[in-house]
């Protein structure tokens, strides 16, 4: 995990919840920690690591992840025991 990934991780766990994180940064972080990306139909994407799966919908037309999506990513990272 490089410094940009660490900054993304810290942004995901910041309070209040940050609703301006670009989704591409979140995907890059999940890939960097070893998650497998499974493309679904449309904007659906699933990440899998160590038997834990999380399904998300990529934001569109905007690039930023909304607060509820950031919370979902935070919960997934906590399941994987990855915190800043």
KAHU-V654546 format. One line per field, one symbol per residue. phi: phi as a letter, one per 40 degrees, with the letter a starting at -180 (. if undefined). psi: psi as a letter, one per 40 degrees, with the letter a starting at -180 (. if undefined). Layout:
phi->???
psi->???
This chain:
phi->.cccccccccccccbcdcbbccdcccccccccchcccbcbcgccabbbafgcbabbbccaccccccdccccccdccccccgbbc
psi->haddddddddddeihihhffhhddddddddddeeihhhhaibehhhhhhfehihhihhiieieihidddddddddddddefhi.
